[in-house]
Amino acid sequence: MKPTARRRHERAAAHLMAVVAGAIAVVCAAPTQGAQDVLARAAAYVAAYEHDLGSVIAEERYRQDVSFPAAADPIGTAALLLGNPVRRRELTSEFLLLRVSEPHQLWLGLRDILSVDGRSTRDRAPLQPRLQRNPEMSDGEFDALVNESARYNIGRVRRNVNVPTFALMMVRASEQSRFSFEKREERRLAGTLTWAMAFEERARPTLIRGSGGADLPAAGIVSVDPTSGRVIETQLSTDEPSTQVRTQITVKYRPNQKLGIWVPIEMRERYHVRPANSFAEQIIDCVATYSNFRRFEVDVKLRVPQGVD
C-alpha cells in the first residue's frame, strides 16, 4: 500500500499515513443525535490530545510472526521454505512518535532499533542525536530514516512506518464528514463503559491509497468514553484487491502517570496476503508493546521543495 499526498514529501507517511487536501464531499447517513454528541466530544478530545501528546519516545518490544496457511500441504511447505525464510523476529527499539509541525500537523513513527532477536544492532549512530542536530529534513532524508526503521521487518508486506495514533485521524473534526458512523454496541474497556462507534470511509479520494494510487477505503471501530470523548481503543481495517492484502490494526490506550495523559500501550497488526497462488499465502501477525514514555522536545519539520505542489 502507498500513501496519498499532494506534495512529494508526504510519501514519508507510507501506506498507513496520508493527509488529503480538497477531498470530494459525499452525503453519508447522519448518526443519531446521541452519536453526534459523542463524536463531537471525541473530536474535541483528539484535538486536545494531539497538542498534549506532542512528540514522545517509548521503549518498544515488537514481535513479528509469519505463518503459511498452505504449509499443511507437503508440496506447499517445500515451496514456502525455499530459501529458509525467517518465520519469527523480535525487535527492541526506542520508538519515536514525532508530531511534525510543518507543513502539516501529523504524527510519524521511527524506530531506533537496539536489538534483533536478542543481538545488538548498534551499527548506526543513535537516531535521537541525529534528529536533534538536524530537526528540519527533506523528504529524501526522512525516507532514509523510515527505511532504516523497517530494515528488519519480515514477511511479504512492506511496513515501513507503524504509527499507533494514526486511527485518531478518523475522528478529527476536519475528517469526520468523510465517514459514516454508527453506534455498534456498548462495552467495558479499561474499567470504562465505552461506545463502539463503527466507521466506514465514503469520501474520495481516500485517506489511504493502494497500489498505483487506487482508493483504499478505511473502516473500523473507535471505542470512546461517551462522557469525556476519550478514545480507549481503535481498530482500523483495509482490504486491497489489487495486491490481495487485508490489514487490521488494533491499538489500546491506557493512562500514563508520568505524562498525565493516556498513551498507546499495545498495537496488534495482522496482514493477510492472499495471492492467486495459494501456496504463497501469508499471515503476518505483529504485536508491539510500549513503555517508559518520555518527552522528545524537538520540533521536527519536513522541508517542502520549492515549486512542488
C-alpha contacts under 8 A as a table, 3 or more apart, distances in Angstrom:
res1	aa1	res2	aa2	distance
1	M	14	A	7.73
1	M	15	H	4.67
1	M	16	L	7.73
1	M	158	R	7.80
1	M	209	R	6.42
1	M	210	G	4.41
1	M	211	S	5.51
1	M	240	E	7.81
2	K	11	R	7.85
2	K	14	A	5.71
2	K	15	H	4.09
2	K	16	L	7.62
2	K	208	I	7.32
2	K	209	R	5.42
2	K	210	G	5.25
2	K	211	S	6.12
2	K	212	G	7.89
2	K	213	G	6.93
3	P	10	E	7.73
3	P	11	R	5.92
3	P	13	A	6.49
3	P	14	A	4.86
3	P	15	H	4.43
3	P	16	L	6.44
3	P	17	M	6.00
3	P	18	A	5.24
3	P	207	L	7.88
3	P	208	I	5.62
3	P	209	R	5.21
3	P	210	G	7.36
3	P	213	G	7.88
4	T	10	E	7.66
4	T	11	R	7.28
4	T	15	H	8.00
4	T	17	M	7.97
4	T	18	A	5.22
4	T	19	V	6.82
4	T	20	V	6.78
4	T	206	T	7.82
4	T	207	L	6.51
4	T	208	I	5.88
4	T	209	R	5.27
4	T	213	G	7.05
5	A	8	R	6.90
5	A	10	E	5.45
5	A	11	R	6.67
5	A	18	A	6.15
5	A	19	V	6.08
5	A	20	V	6.06
6	R	10	E	7.43
6	R	20	V	7.12
6	R	21	A	7.25
6	R	309	D	6.42
7	R	10	E	5.77
7	R	304	V	7.87
7	R	308	V	6.52
7	R	309	D	5.29
8	R	11	R	6.14
8	R	139	D	7.37
8	R	308	V	7.19
8	R	309	D	7.75
9	H	12	A	6.24
9	H	138	S	7.27
9	H	139	D	4.47
9	H	140	G	7.70
9	H	302	L	7.24
9	H	303	R	7.68
9	H	304	V	6.66
10	E	13	A	5.95
10	E	18	A	6.88
10	E	19	V	7.58
10	E	139	D	7.48
11	R	14	A	5.50
11	R	18	A	7.69
11	R	139	D	7.65
11	R	143	D	7.93
12	A	17	M	7.82
12	A	139	D	6.63
12	A	142	F	6.50
12	A	143	D	5.66
12	A	146	V	7.21
13	A	16	L	6.66
13	A	17	M	4.10
13	A	18	A	5.83
13	A	108	L	6.45
13	A	161	V	6.84
14	A	17	M	5.34
14	A	18	A	7.23
14	A	160	N	6.74
14	A	161	V	6.25
15	H	18	A	7.55
15	H	159	R	7.63
15	H	161	V	7.79
15	H	208	I	6.57
15	H	209	R	6.91
15	H	210	G	7.45
16	L	161	V	7.37
16	L	162	N	7.54
16	L	163	V	7.84
16	L	166	F	7.46
16	L	208	I	6.21
17	M	108	L	7.80
17	M	161	V	7.92
17	M	163	V	7.87
17	M	166	F	6.90
17	M	207	L	8.00
17	M	208	I	7.00
18	A	207	L	5.72
18	A	208	I	6.04
19	V	207	L	6.31
20	V	23	A	6.45
20	V	205	P	7.70
20	V	206	T	7.64
20	V	207	L	5.98
23	A	203	A	6.89
23	A	204	R	6.20
23	A	205	P	6.08
23	A	206	T	7.96
24	I	203	A	5.95
24	I	204	R	5.45
24	I	205	P	6.77
25	A	177	S	7.60
25	A	178	R	6.95
25	A	203	A	5.88
25	A	204	R	7.54
26	V	177	S	7.93
26	V	178	R	7.11
26	V	202	R	6.65
26	V	203	A	5.53
28	C	177	S	7.74
28	C	179	F	7.01
28	C	180	S	5.47
28	C	202	R	7.21
29	A	180	S	6.19
29	A	181	F	7.92
30	A	180	S	7.22
30	A	181	F	7.59
31	P	34	G	7.96
31	P	35	A	5.71
31	P	36	Q	5.91
31	P	180	S	7.60
31	P	181	F	5.99
31	P	182	E	5.80
32	T	35	A	5.13
32	T	36	Q	6.08
32	T	182	E	7.83
33	Q	36	Q	4.98
33	Q	37	D	6.28
34	G	37	D	5.22
34	G	38	V	6.41
35	A	38	V	5.05
35	A	39	L	6.10
35	A	182	E	7.10
35	A	183	K	6.63
36	Q	39	L	5.08
36	Q	40	A	6.12
37	D	40	A	5.10
37	D	41	R	6.34
38	V	41	R	5.11
38	V	42	A	6.14
38	V	224	V	7.77
38	V	226	P	5.26
38	V	227	T	7.36
38	V	229	G	6.26
39	L	42	A	4.90
39	L	43	A	6.10
39	L	171	V	7.06
39	L	229	G	7.31
40	A	43	A	5.13
40	A	44	A	6.32
40	A	173	A	7.42
40	A	229	G	7.75
41	R	44	A	5.12
41	R	45	Y	6.10
41	R	226	P	7.61
41	R	227	T	7.70
41	R	228	S	6.41
41	R	229	G	4.44
41	R	230	R	7.92
42	A	45	Y	4.96
42	A	46	V	6.13
42	A	171	V	6.60
42	A	172	R	7.85
42	A	224	V	6.97
42	A	228	S	7.51
42	A	229	G	3.95
42	A	230	R	6.13
42	A	231	V	6.96
43	A	46	V	5.19
43	A	47	A	6.19
43	A	171	V	5.51
43	A	172	R	4.91
43	A	173	A	5.16
43	A	229	G	7.45
44	A	47	A	5.18
44	A	48	A	6.35
44	A	172	R	7.92
44	A	173	A	7.63
44	A	229	G	7.39
45	Y	48	A	5.27
45	Y	49	Y	5.92
45	Y	228	S	7.50
45	Y	229	G	5.66
45	Y	230	R	5.93
45	Y	231	V	7.91
46	V	49	Y	4.78
46	V	50	E	5.98
46	V	168	L	6.81
46	V	171	V	7.40
46	V	172	R	6.47
46	V	230	R	7.76
46	V	231	V	7.94
47	A	50	E	5.46
47	A	51	H	6.74
47	A	172	R	6.98
48	A	51	H	5.31
48	A	52	D	6.12
49	Y	52	D	4.95
49	Y	53	L	5.78
50	E	53	L	5.52
50	E	54	G	6.20
51	H	54	G	5.55
52	D	261	I	7.80
53	L	56	V	7.19
53	L	261	I	7.51
54	G	98	L	7.17
54	G	99	R	5.55
54	G	295	R	7.89
55	S	96	L	7.41
55	S	97	L	5.59
55	S	98	L	4.48
55	S	99	R	5.08
55	S	295	R	6.28
55	S	296	F	5.37
55	S	297	E	6.91
55	S	298	V	7.61
56	V	96	L	6.02
56	V	97	L	5.37
56	V	98	L	6.57
56	V	293	F	6.55
56	V	294	R	5.58
56	V	295	R	4.49
56	V	296	F	4.86
56	V	297	E	8.00
57	I	94	E	6.56
57	I	95	F	5.61
57	I	96	L	4.62
57	I	97	L	6.21
57	I	292	N	7.97
57	I	293	F	5.59
57	I	294	R	5.43
57	I	295	R	6.23
57	I	296	F	6.14
58	A	94	E	5.81
58	A	95	F	5.23
58	A	96	L	6.66
58	A	290	Y	5.92
58	A	291	S	5.62
58	A	292	N	5.42
58	A	293	F	4.42
58	A	294	R	6.59
59	E	92	T	7.44
59	E	93	S	6.03
59	E	94	E	4.91
59	E	95	F	6.06
59	E	290	Y	5.55
59	E	291	S	5.22
59	E	292	N	5.84
59	E	293	F	7.12
60	E	91	L	7.92
60	E	92	T	5.72
60	E	93	S	5.19
60	E	94	E	6.03
60	E	95	F	5.91
60	E	288	A	6.46
60	E	289	T	5.59
60	E	290	Y	4.74
60	E	291	S	6.72
61	R	90	E	7.16
61	R	91	L	5.80
61	R	92	T	4.71
61	R	93	S	6.61
61	R	288	A	5.54
61	R	289	T	5.41
61	R	290	Y	6.85
62	Y	90	E	5.64
62	Y	91	L	5.05
62	Y	92	T	6.39
62	Y	286	C	6.97
62	Y	287	V	5.73
62	Y	288	A	4.31
62	Y	289	T	6.67
63	R	88	R	7.44
63	R	89	R	5.84
63	R	90	E	4.44
63	R	91	L	6.43
63	R	286	C	5.50
63	R	287	V	5.31
63	R	288	A	6.46
64	Q	88	R	5.59
64	Q	89	R	5.20
64	Q	90	E	6.33
64	Q	153	N	7.72
64	Q	154	I	7.20
64	Q	284	I	6.95
64	Q	285	D	5.84
64	Q	286	C	4.42
64	Q	287	V	6.74
65	D	87	R	5.84
65	D	88	R	4.56
65	D	89	R	6.70
65	D	284	I	5.70
65	D	285	D	5.20
65	D	286	C	6.32
66	V	86	V	7.89
66	V	87	R	5.00
66	V	88	R	6.33
66	V	154	I	7.56
66	V	155	G	6.26
66	V	282	Q	6.73
66	V	283	I	5.74
66	V	284	I	4.57
66	V	285	D	6.47
67	S	87	R	7.00
67	S	282	Q	5.82
67	S	283	I	5.26
67	S	284	I	6.53
68	F	71	A	5.33
68	F	80	L	7.65
68	F	279	F	7.90
68	F	280	A	7.57
68	F	281	E	6.02
68	F	282	Q	4.89
68	F	283	I	6.41
69	P	72	A	6.93
69	P	281	E	6.52
69	P	282	Q	6.73
69	P	283	I	7.57
70	A	73	D	5.99
70	A	76	G	5.92
70	A	77	T	7.19
70	A	278	S	6.67
70	A	279	F	5.36
70	A	280	A	7.67
70	A	281	E	6.78
71	A	74	P	6.77
71	A	76	G	5.34
71	A	77	T	4.41
71	A	80	L	7.30
71	A	279	F	7.48
72	A	76	G	7.38
72	A	77	T	6.83
73	D	76	G	5.17
73	D	77	T	6.06
74	P	77	T	4.95
74	P	78	A	6.30
75	I	78	A	5.28
75	I	79	A	6.38
76	G	79	A	5.11
76	G	80	L	6.04
76	G	279	F	5.32
77	T	80	L	5.19
77	T	81	L	6.04
78	A	81	L	5.34
78	A	82	L	6.22
79	A	82	L	5.36
79	A	279	F	7.45
80	L	85	P	7.92
80	L	279	F	7.06
80	L	280	A	6.82
81	L	84	N	5.08
81	L	85	P	6.13
82	L	85	P	7.28
86	V	89	R	7.43
86	V	154	I	6.86
87	R	154	I	7.70
88	R	154	I	7.84
89	R	116	V	7.11
89	R	117	D	6.07
89	R	153	N	7.86
89	R	154	I	7.40
90	E	116	V	5.87
90	E	117	D	4.98
90	E	118	G	7.66
91	L	113	I	6.92
91	L	114	L	7.50
91	L	115	S	5.75
91	L	116	V	4.77
91	L	117	D	6.25
91	L	118	G	7.77
92	T	113	I	6.14
92	T	114	L	5.62
92	T	115	S	5.33
92	T	116	V	6.79
93	S	111	R	5.95
93	S	112	D	5.34
93	S	113	I	4.22
93	S	114	L	5.03
93	S	115	S	7.00
94	E	111	R	5.91
94	E	112	D	5.02
94	E	113	I	6.44
94	E	114	L	7.25
95	F	109	G	7.04
95	F	110	L	5.87
95	F	111	R	4.67
95	F	112	D	6.25
96	L	109	G	5.67
96	L	110	L	5.15
96	L	111	R	6.27
96	L	112	D	7.67
97	L	107	W	6.56
97	L	108	L	5.91
97	L	109	G	4.71
97	L	110	L	6.71
97	L	163	V	7.38
98	L	107	W	5.32
98	L	108	L	5.14
98	L	109	G	6.09
98	L	110	L	7.89
98	L	300	V	7.30
99	R	105	Q	6.90
99	R	106	L	5.65
99	R	107	W	4.41
99	R	108	L	6.49
99	R	299	D	7.87
99	R	300	V	7.24
100	V	103	P	7.85
100	V	104	H	6.89
100	V	105	Q	5.74
100	V	106	L	5.50
100	V	107	W	5.97
100	V	108	L	7.14
100	V	299	D	7.06
100	V	300	V	5.32
100	V	301	K	5.64
100	V	302	L	7.45
101	S	104	H	6.09
101	S	105	Q	5.12
101	S	106	L	7.20
101	S	299	D	6.84
101	S	300	V	6.60
101	S	301	K	5.98
102	E	105	Q	6.36
102	E	300	V	7.86
102	E	301	K	5.23
102	E	302	L	6.37
103	P	301	K	7.30
103	P	302	L	6.90
103	P	303	R	7.88
103	P	304	V	7.58
107	W	163	V	7.37
107	W	165	T	7.46
107	W	166	F	7.39
108	L	161	V	7.52
108	L	163	V	6.35
109	G	161	V	5.99
109	G	162	N	6.13
109	G	163	V	5.29
110	L	145	L	7.24
110	L	146	V	6.30
110	L	149	S	5.86
110	L	161	V	6.94
110	L	162	N	7.96
111	R	149	S	4.80
111	R	150	A	7.79
112	D	126	P	6.78
112	D	127	L	5.79
112	D	149	S	6.56
113	I	116	V	7.69
113	I	121	T	6.79
113	I	122	R	7.95
113	I	149	S	7.05
114	L	120	S	5.85
114	L	121	T	5.48
114	L	122	R	6.35
115	S	118	G	5.55
115	S	119	R	5.02
115	S	120	S	4.26
115	S	121	T	5.13
115	S	122	R	7.81
116	V	119	R	5.22
116	V	120	S	6.55
116	V	121	T	6.77
116	V	152	Y	7.72
121	T	124	R	7.81
122	R	125	A	7.33
122	R	126	P	7.90
125	A	130	R	7.66
126	P	129	P	6.30
126	P	130	R	6.96
127	L	130	R	5.22
127	L	131	L	6.37
128	Q	131	L	5.26
128	Q	132	Q	6.20
129	P	132	Q	4.94
129	P	133	R	6.11
130	R	133	R	5.23
130	R	134	N	6.07
130	R	135	P	8.00
131	L	134	N	4.97
131	L	135	P	4.94
131	L	298	V	7.69
131	L	300	V	7.67
132	Q	135	P	5.66
132	Q	298	V	6.37
134	N	137	M	6.80
135	P	298	V	6.83
135	P	299	D	6.48
135	P	300	V	4.70
135	P	301	K	6.24
136	E	300	V	5.82
136	E	301	K	4.66
136	E	302	L	5.70
136	E	303	R	6.47
137	M	140	G	7.93
137	M	141	E	5.85
137	M	142	F	6.25
137	M	300	V	7.79
137	M	301	K	6.31
137	M	302	L	4.97
137	M	303	R	5.72
138	S	141	E	5.21
138	S	142	F	6.32
138	S	302	L	5.56
138	S	303	R	4.83
138	S	304	V	7.10
138	S	305	P	7.80
139	D	142	F	5.11
139	D	143	D	5.99
139	D	302	L	6.46
139	D	303	R	6.89
139	D	304	V	7.78
140	G	143	D	4.98
140	G	144	A	6.32
141	E	144	A	5.23
141	E	145	L	6.63
142	F	145	L	5.09
142	F	146	V	6.21
142	F	302	L	7.92
143	D	146	V	4.98
143	D	147	N	6.16
144	A	147	N	5.21
144	A	148	E	6.13
145	L	148	E	4.97
145	L	149	S	6.22
146	V	149	S	5.10
146	V	150	A	6.53
146	V	160	N	5.99
146	V	161	V	6.52
147	N	150	A	5.13
147	N	151	R	6.13
147	N	160	N	6.06
148	E	151	R	5.35
149	S	152	Y	7.71
149	S	160	N	6.84
149	S	161	V	7.67
150	A	153	N	5.49
150	A	159	R	6.78
150	A	160	N	4.86
150	A	161	V	7.25
153	N	159	R	7.33
154	I	157	V	7.99
155	G	158	R	7.89
155	G	282	Q	7.64
155	G	284	I	6.44
156	R	273	V	7.79
156	R	282	Q	7.69
157	V	271	Y	7.36
157	V	273	V	7.76
159	R	162	N	6.99
163	V	166	F	5.57
164	P	167	A	7.42
164	P	251	V	6.27
164	P	264	P	6.66
164	P	267	M	6.35
165	T	168	L	5.70
165	T	169	M	7.88
165	T	264	P	7.41
166	F	169	M	5.92
167	A	170	M	5.66
167	A	171	V	7.98
167	A	234	T	6.49
167	A	235	Q	7.54
167	A	236	L	6.53
168	L	171	V	5.81
168	L	172	R	6.92
168	L	234	T	7.69
169	M	172	R	5.27
169	M	175	E	7.00
170	M	175	E	5.98
170	M	176	Q	6.22
170	M	179	F	7.80
171	V	175	E	6.44
171	V	176	Q	5.45
172	R	175	E	5.24
172	R	176	Q	6.07
173	A	176	Q	5.56
173	A	177	S	7.96
174	S	177	S	7.29
175	E	178	R	5.63
175	E	179	F	7.60
176	Q	179	F	5.60
176	Q	180	S	7.93
177	S	180	S	7.50
178	R	201	E	5.89
178	R	202	R	5.77
178	R	203	A	4.87
179	F	199	F	6.10
179	F	200	E	5.31
179	F	201	E	4.33
179	F	202	R	5.39
179	F	203	A	6.92
180	S	199	F	5.50
180	S	200	E	5.37
180	S	201	E	6.51
180	S	202	R	6.84
181	F	197	M	6.34
181	F	198	A	5.58
181	F	199	F	4.55
181	F	200	E	6.82
182	E	197	M	5.55
182	E	198	A	5.39
182	E	199	F	6.73
183	K	195	W	6.62
183	K	196	A	5.93
183	K	197	M	4.57
183	K	198	A	6.20
184	R	195	W	7.46
184	R	196	A	5.42
184	R	197	M	5.75
184	R	198	A	6.00
185	E	195	W	6.06
185	E	196	A	5.34
185	E	197	M	7.62
186	E	193	L	6.73
186	E	194	T	5.59
186	E	195	W	4.69
186	E	196	A	5.98
187	R	193	L	5.66
187	R	194	T	5.39
187	R	195	W	6.57
187	R	196	A	7.11
188	R	191	G	6.06
188	R	192	T	5.26
188	R	193	L	4.30
188	R	194	T	5.80
189	L	192	T	5.23
189	L	193	L	6.44
189	L	194	T	6.74
189	L	232	I	7.13
190	A	232	I	7.65
190	A	254	R	7.35
192	T	225	D	6.89
193	L	225	D	6.53
194	T	223	S	5.79
194	T	224	V	5.12
194	T	225	D	4.65
194	T	226	P	6.29
194	T	232	I	7.82
195	W	223	S	5.48
195	W	224	V	5.29
195	W	225	D	6.41
195	W	226	P	6.24
196	A	221	I	6.11
196	A	222	V	5.85
196	A	223	S	4.39
196	A	224	V	6.55
197	M	221	I	5.40
197	M	222	V	5.29
197	M	223	S	6.05
197	M	224	V	7.38
198	A	219	A	7.56
198	A	220	G	5.71
198	A	221	I	4.30
198	A	222	V	6.52
199	F	219	A	5.47
199	F	220	G	5.51
199	F	221	I	5.99
199	F	222	V	7.73
200	E	217	P	7.42
200	E	218	A	6.14
200	E	219	A	4.34
200	E	220	G	6.75
201	E	206	T	7.35
201	E	217	P	5.40
201	E	218	A	5.42
201	E	219	A	6.16
202	R	206	T	8.00
202	R	217	P	7.32
203	A	206	T	6.26
204	R	215	D	7.27
205	P	215	D	6.10
206	T	209	R	6.47
206	T	215	D	5.40
206	T	216	L	6.09
206	T	217	P	5.74
206	T	218	A	7.78
207	L	216	L	7.71
207	L	217	P	7.44
207	L	218	A	7.73
208	I	215	D	6.90
208	I	216	L	5.55
208	I	217	P	6.82
208	I	218	A	7.24
209	R	213	G	5.30
209	R	214	A	5.50
209	R	215	D	5.00
209	R	216	L	5.04
210	G	213	G	5.38
210	G	214	A	4.89
210	G	215	D	6.09
210	G	216	L	5.55
210	G	240	E	6.50
211	S	214	A	5.91
211	S	242	S	6.98
211	S	243	T	7.38
216	L	238	T	6.72
216	L	239	D	7.16
216	L	240	E	6.48
217	P	238	T	6.49
217	P	239	D	7.94
218	A	236	L	6.81
218	A	237	S	5.89
218	A	238	T	5.29
219	A	236	L	5.90
219	A	237	S	5.30
219	A	238	T	6.59
220	G	234	T	7.58
220	G	235	Q	5.10
220	G	236	L	4.55
220	G	237	S	5.61
221	I	234	T	5.87
221	I	235	Q	5.03
221	I	236	L	6.77
222	V	231	V	6.97
222	V	232	I	7.83
222	V	233	E	6.01
222	V	234	T	4.50
222	V	235	Q	6.27
223	S	231	V	5.93
223	S	232	I	5.65
223	S	233	E	5.14
223	S	234	T	6.20
224	V	229	G	5.72
224	V	230	R	5.56
224	V	231	V	4.59
224	V	232	I	5.86
224	V	233	E	7.43
225	D	228	S	5.70
225	D	229	G	5.11
225	D	230	R	5.20
225	D	231	V	6.51
225	D	232	I	7.18
226	P	229	G	5.44
226	P	230	R	7.72
231	V	234	T	7.52
231	V	253	Y	7.48
232	I	252	K	6.29
232	I	253	Y	5.21
232	I	254	R	7.17
233	E	250	T	7.24
233	E	251	V	5.61
233	E	252	K	4.66
233	E	253	Y	5.97
234	T	249	I	7.97
234	T	250	T	5.59
234	T	251	V	5.30
234	T	252	K	6.85
235	Q	248	Q	7.03
235	Q	249	I	5.63
235	Q	250	T	4.38
235	Q	251	V	6.60
236	L	247	T	7.93
236	L	248	Q	5.62
236	L	249	I	5.19
236	L	250	T	6.48
237	S	246	R	7.46
237	S	247	T	5.39
237	S	248	Q	4.39
237	S	249	I	6.50
238	T	246	R	5.86
238	T	247	T	5.19
238	T	248	Q	6.73
239	D	244	Q	7.30
239	D	245	V	6.00
239	D	246	R	4.32
239	D	247	T	6.27
240	E	243	T	5.91
240	E	244	Q	5.54
240	E	245	V	5.30
240	E	246	R	6.21
241	P	244	Q	4.78
241	P	245	V	6.99
243	T	273	V	7.78
243	T	274	R	7.94
243	T	275	P	7.12
244	Q	272	H	7.94
244	Q	273	V	5.76
244	Q	274	R	5.03
244	Q	275	P	5.78
245	V	271	Y	6.55
245	V	272	H	5.52
245	V	273	V	4.57
245	V	274	R	6.28
246	R	270	R	7.97
246	R	271	Y	5.69
246	R	272	H	5.06
246	R	273	V	6.61
247	T	269	E	7.36
247	T	270	R	5.77
247	T	271	Y	4.70
247	T	272	H	6.54
248	Q	269	E	5.77
248	Q	270	R	5.27
248	Q	271	Y	6.71
249	I	267	M	6.89
249	I	268	R	5.59
249	I	269	E	4.47
249	I	270	R	6.52
250	T	267	M	5.64
250	T	268	R	5.16
250	T	269	E	6.58
251	V	264	P	6.56
251	V	265	I	7.62
251	V	266	E	5.66
251	V	267	M	4.42
251	V	268	R	6.46
252	K	264	P	5.64
252	K	265	I	5.96
252	K	266	E	5.36
252	K	267	M	6.63
253	Y	262	W	5.91
253	Y	263	V	5.15
253	Y	264	P	4.30
253	Y	265	I	5.69
253	Y	266	E	7.38
254	R	262	W	5.00
254	R	263	V	5.61
254	R	264	P	6.52
254	R	265	I	6.46
255	P	260	G	7.25
255	P	261	I	5.69
255	P	262	W	3.95
255	P	263	V	6.21
256	N	259	L	5.71
256	N	260	G	5.68
256	N	261	I	5.57
256	N	262	W	5.51
256	N	263	V	6.34
257	Q	260	G	4.86
257	Q	261	I	7.07
258	K	293	F	7.71
258	K	294	R	7.76
259	L	293	F	7.57
259	L	294	R	7.25
264	P	267	M	7.49
264	P	290	Y	7.03
265	I	289	T	5.56
265	I	290	Y	4.79
265	I	291	S	6.74
266	E	287	V	7.16
266	E	288	A	5.60
266	E	289	T	4.47
266	E	290	Y	6.23
267	M	287	V	5.84
267	M	288	A	5.10
267	M	289	T	6.53
268	R	285	D	7.50
268	R	286	C	5.72
268	R	287	V	4.62
268	R	288	A	6.46
269	E	284	I	7.82
269	E	285	D	5.76
269	E	286	C	4.97
269	E	287	V	6.44
270	R	283	I	6.96
270	R	284	I	5.60
270	R	285	D	4.65
270	R	286	C	6.43
271	Y	282	Q	7.97
271	Y	283	I	5.71
271	Y	284	I	5.04
271	Y	285	D	6.65
272	H	281	E	7.70
272	H	282	Q	5.98
272	H	283	I	4.56
272	H	284	I	6.47
273	V	281	E	5.52
273	V	282	Q	5.07
273	V	283	I	6.21
274	R	277	N	7.97
274	R	278	S	6.95
274	R	280	A	7.64
274	R	281	E	5.06
274	R	282	Q	6.94
275	P	278	S	6.24
275	P	280	A	6.57
275	P	281	E	6.08
277	N	280	A	5.71
277	N	281	E	7.24
278	S	281	E	5.25
290	Y	293	F	7.71
304	V	308	V	7.26
305	P	308	V	5.74
